[in-house]
């Protein structure tokens, strides 16, 4: 451990044990600033207002045992290493806490003999290495989920995300919409300007989509010049407003190449979750049908797949959804 000043939070209700801990750090010449509290509530107040390199906690606390504290600190997503301090008779409990997420434990009887500098340094270094591995693994997962050209989520991730949102919306009876976006006349730009410039167009459209939709929405490159946007907690009318905004922003962002302006437009197909959907694939199929209809009606517009209205004595059997609304106006 480098000779740098550490910030350590100590949770211990026993004043004599607090003195023991302070003396042990002083003898071991651990360069640390110790902050003592006597309960988990006070500890969380400190953790919310300051950053600590290490938390030392007694097993038996006035308002909760160490198990509960370990659970709460991990639930809050805090990566601060935690060492449990306990008496000899509580060793079994300490080992249990270790299995529940404590980074290490130490008997208070050993505070006078154990080289604390080495113990604390090893613990903090072990946590640092673990955090670095976690960040590296996260970065690798992120790369695997992204499209190499646009930086958007790729088709594989889109399929997984759509399945998750579909199941969540069905389980909790929430709204869910899906928008498929296909560029109009993209081949013309590719042929006139070249494929590298076509790639620039795809990256430009990707930025427009990310800047136009909401932070919670999932934007993916579905393939070629086709994109997909998952809109959680979104019913049909709101999905139409978002789609119209996307259409407007794409039209406002022409592609410029060698002094020429190439207008850009897109066709959008919208599908919204309803009871008849038995899988995420059926929702995707409807959005594709709506997209096809938008293309068929002249492009540069949105089409919405809506459930047919059944009246009178008609049997409410499953009927293929028809696209019943096509819009090309942009407010």
C-alpha positions in Angstrom: 0.0 0.0 0.0 1.3 3.4 -0.9 1.9 5.9 1.9 -1.1 8.0 1.2 -3.7 9.1 3.7 -6.7 6.8 3.7 -10.3 7.8 4.8 -11.7 5.0 6.9 -15.2 4.8 8.5 -15.5 2.8 11.7 -18.9 1.6 12.9 -18.7 0.5 16.6 -20.9 1.4 19.5 -18.3 0.4 22.1 -16.2 3.4 23.2 -13.4 1.2 24.6 -13.2 -0.7 21.3 -13.0 2.6 19.4 -9.9 3.4 21.5 -8.5 0.0 20.8 -9.0 0.5 17.0 -7.5 4.0 17.1 -4.4 2.8 19.1 -4.0 -0.2 16.7 -3.9 2.2 13.7 -1.5 4.5 15.4 0.9 1.6 16.3 0.8 0.1 12.8 1.5 3.6 11.3 -1.4 3.3 8.9 -1.7 6.7 7.3 -5.5 7.1 7.8 -8.1 9.5 9.0 -10.6 7.6 11.1 -14.3 8.6 11.3 -16.2 6.9 14.1 -20.0 6.3 14.2 -22.1 4.1 16.5 -24.9 2.9 14.2 -25.6 1.9 10.6 -28.0 4.9 10.2 -25.2 7.3 11.1 -22.8 5.3 8.8 -25.1 5.7 5.8 -25.3 9.4 6.5 -21.6 9.6 6.4 -21.3 7.5 3.2 -23.8 9.7 1.4 -21.8 12.8 2.1 -18.2 11.5 1.8 -16.1 8.9 0.1 -14.3 6.3 2.2 -11.5 3.9 1.2 -12.6 1.3 3.8 -15.4 0.6 6.2 -14.7 -1.3 9.5 -17.8 -2.5 11.3 -18.5 -4.4 14.4 -20.8 -7.4 14.1 -23.3 -6.4 16.8 -24.8 -3.0 16.2 -27.6 -1.2 18.0 -30.0 -0.9 15.0 -28.8 -3.8 12.8 -26.3 -6.6 12.6 -23.5 -6.7 10.0 -25.6 -8.9 7.7 -28.2 -6.2 7.2 -25.5 -3.6 6.8 -23.7 -5.6 4.1 -27.0 -6.2 2.3 -27.9 -2.5 2.2 -24.4 -1.3 1.2 -24.4 -3.6 -1.8 -28.0 -2.8 -2.7 -26.9 0.9 -2.9 -24.2 -0.2 -5.4 -21.4 1.0 -3.2 -18.0 -0.7 -3.9 -16.3 0.4 -0.7 -14.5 -2.6 0.9 -15.9 -3.7 4.2 -14.0 -5.5 7.0 -15.8 -7.0 9.9 -14.3 -6.7 13.4 -15.6 -9.1 16.0 -14.8 -10.8 19.2 -13.5 -14.4 19.4 -16.9 -15.8 20.4 -18.4 -14.3 17.3 -16.0 -15.9 14.8 -18.7 -18.1 13.3 -20.9 -15.0 12.7 -18.0 -13.2 11.1 -17.4 -16.1 8.7 -21.1 -16.0 7.8 -20.8 -12.3 7.1 -17.7 -13.0 4.9 -19.8 -15.4 2.8 -22.5 -12.7 2.6 -20.2 -10.1 1.1 -17.7 -8.8 3.6 -14.3 -8.4 2.1 -12.5 -9.7 5.2 -12.9 -10.0 9.0 -10.5 -9.6 11.9 -10.8 -10.5 15.5 -10.5 -7.5 17.9 -8.2 -9.6 20.1 -5.7 -9.6 17.2 -5.6 -5.8 16.8 -2.6 -5.6 19.1 -0.5 -8.2 17.2 -1.6 -8.2 13.6 0.3 -5.8 11.2 -2.7 -3.7 10.4 -0.9 -1.7 7.7 -0.4 -4.9 5.7 -4.0 -6.2 6.3 -5.6 -2.9 5.3 -3.3 -2.4 2.3 -4.0 -5.9 1.0 -7.7 -5.5 1.4 -7.9 -2.2 -0.5 -5.6 -3.4 -3.3 -7.7 -6.6 -3.7 -10.9 -4.4 -4.0 -9.1 -2.1 -6.5 -8.1 -5.1 -8.7 -11.6 -6.5 -8.5 -13.1 -3.2 -9.6 -10.7 -2.9 -12.5 -11.6 -6.4 -13.7 -15.3 -5.5 -13.3 -14.8 -2.3 -15.5 -12.9 -4.3 -18.1 -15.6 -6.9 -18.3 -18.3 -4.2 -18.5 -16.4 -2.6 -21.3 -16.1 -5.9 -23.2 -19.8 -6.5 -22.8 -20.6 -3.0 -24.0 -18.5 -3.6 -27.1 -20.3 -6.9 -27.8 -23.6 -5.0 -27.6 -22.7 -2.2 -30.0 -22.8 -1.8 -33.7 -19.3 -1.1 -34.9 -20.3 1.6 -37.4 -22.8 3.7 -35.6 -22.2 3.0 -31.9 -25.8 2.2 -31.5 -27.0 -1.1 -29.9 -26.7 -3.9 -32.4 -29.5 -6.3 -33.6 -28.6 -9.0 -31.1 -28.9 -6.6 -28.1 -32.1 -5.2 -29.6 -33.7 -8.6 -29.6 -32.8 -9.2 -26.0 -33.9 -5.8 -24.9 -37.2 -6.1 -26.7 -37.9 -9.5 -25.1 -37.1 -8.0 -21.6 -39.4 -5.0 -22.1 -42.1 -7.1 -23.6 -42.2 -9.5 -20.6 -42.0 -6.6 -18.2 -44.8 -4.7 -19.8 -47.0 -7.8 -20.0 -46.3 -8.8 -16.4 -47.1 -5.4 -14.9 -49.6 -4.3 -17.6 -47.6 -1.4 -18.8 -47.5 0.3 -22.1 -44.8 -0.5 -24.7 -44.3 0.7 -28.2 -41.8 -0.2 -31.0 -40.8 2.0 -33.9 -39.0 0.7 -37.0 -37.2 3.4 -39.0 -36.0 2.9 -42.6 -34.2 5.6 -44.6 -35.7 6.6 -47.9 -33.5 6.5 -51.0 -30.4 5.6 -49.1 -29.1 3.7 -52.1 -29.1 6.9 -54.1 -26.7 8.6 -51.7 -24.5 5.5 -51.7 -24.4 5.4 -55.5 -23.9 9.2 -55.9 -21.4 9.7 -53.1 -19.8 6.4 -52.4 -20.1 3.9 -49.5 -17.8 5.8 -47.1 -20.2 8.8 -47.4 -23.1 6.4 -47.0 -21.6 5.3 -43.7 -21.4 9.0 -42.7 -25.1 9.3 -43.4 -25.8 6.3 -41.1 -23.7 7.8 -38.3 -25.5 11.1 -38.8 -28.9 9.5 -38.6 -27.8 7.6 -35.5 -26.9 10.9 -33.8 -30.3 12.4 -34.7 -32.1 9.4 -33.3 -30.2 9.5 -30.0 -30.7 13.3 -29.6 -34.4 13.1 -30.4 -35.8 10.2 -28.4 -35.8 9.9 -24.6 -32.9 8.7 -22.4 -34.9 5.6 -21.4 -35.5 4.6 -25.0 -33.4 1.9 -26.6 -32.0 2.8 -30.1 -30.5 0.1 -32.2 -29.2 -0.4 -35.8 -31.4 -3.3 -37.0 -29.5 -3.8 -40.2 -28.4 -1.9 -43.3 -30.2 1.5 -43.2 -32.9 0.3 -40.9 -33.1 1.2 -37.2 -35.3 0.2 -34.3 -36.4 2.2 -31.2 -38.0 0.6 -28.2 -40.2 3.0 -26.2 -41.0 1.7 -22.7 -44.0 3.0 -20.8 -45.3 4.6 -24.0 -48.8 4.3 -25.5 -49.8 4.8 -29.1 -50.4 8.6 -29.1 -47.1 9.4 -27.4 -45.3 7.0 -29.7 -46.8 8.9 -32.7 -45.6 12.2 -31.3 -42.1 10.9 -30.7 -42.0 9.4 -34.2 -43.2 12.6 -35.8 -40.4 14.4 -34.0 -37.9 11.9 -35.3 -39.2 12.4 -38.9 -39.0 16.1 -38.5 -35.4 16.1 -37.2 -34.3 13.7 -40.0 -35.7 16.1 -42.6 -33.9 19.0 -40.9 -30.6 17.2 -41.2 -29.6 16.9 -44.9 -26.3 15.3 -45.9 -23.7 17.7 -47.3 -21.1 16.4 -49.7 -18.8 18.3 -52.1 -21.0 21.3 -52.1 -24.2 19.4 -52.8 -27.1 18.9 -50.5 -28.8 15.5 -50.3 -32.1 15.7 -48.5 -32.8 12.9 -46.1 -36.1 11.3 -45.1 -37.3 8.1 -43.5 -40.4 5.9 -43.2 -41.5 4.8 -39.8 -43.7 2.0 -38.6 -45.2 1.9 -35.1 -46.6 -1.0 -33.2 -48.0 -0.8 -29.6 -48.4 -3.7 -27.2 -52.0 -5.1 -26.8 -53.4 -8.3 -25.2 -53.4 -10.2 -28.5 -49.6 -10.1 -28.7 -48.2 -13.5 -27.6 -44.6 -12.7 -28.1 -42.1 -9.9 -28.8 -41.8 -11.3 -32.3 -45.5 -10.5 -33.0 -44.9 -6.9 -31.9 -41.9 -6.7 -34.2 -43.9 -8.2 -37.1 -46.6 -5.5 -36.7 -44.1 -2.7 -36.7 -42.6 -4.2 -39.8 -46.0 -4.3 -41.5 -46.6 -0.7 -40.5 -43.2 0.3 -41.9 -44.0 -1.5 -45.2 -47.3 0.4 -45.4 -45.5 3.8 -44.8 -43.2 2.9 -47.7 -46.1 1.8 -49.8 -48.0 5.1 -49.2 -45.2 7.3 -50.5 -42.4 7.2 -47.9 -41.3 10.1 -45.7 -44.1 9.4 -43.3 -45.2 7.3 -40.2 -47.7 4.4 -40.2 -49.3 3.0 -37.0 -50.6 -0.5 -36.6 -53.8 -0.3 -34.6 -56.1 -3.1 -33.4 -59.3 -3.5 -35.6 -62.5 -2.5 -33.9 -65.0 -5.4 -33.4 -68.7 -4.4 -33.0 -72.0 -6.1 -32.3 -72.1 -9.8 -32.2 -68.9 -10.4 -34.0 -66.6 -12.9 -32.3 -63.5 -11.3 -30.7 -61.2 -13.8 -32.5 -57.7 -12.9 -33.5 -57.8 -10.8 -36.7 -54.6 -9.7 -38.5 -53.8 -6.1 -37.6 -54.3 -3.6 -40.4 -52.4 -0.4 -40.6 -55.2 2.1 -40.2 -53.3 5.4 -39.9 -50.7 6.9 -42.1 -49.3 10.3 -41.4 -46.8 12.5 -43.4 -47.5 15.8 -41.7 -44.9 17.1 -39.3 -46.0 19.6 -36.7 
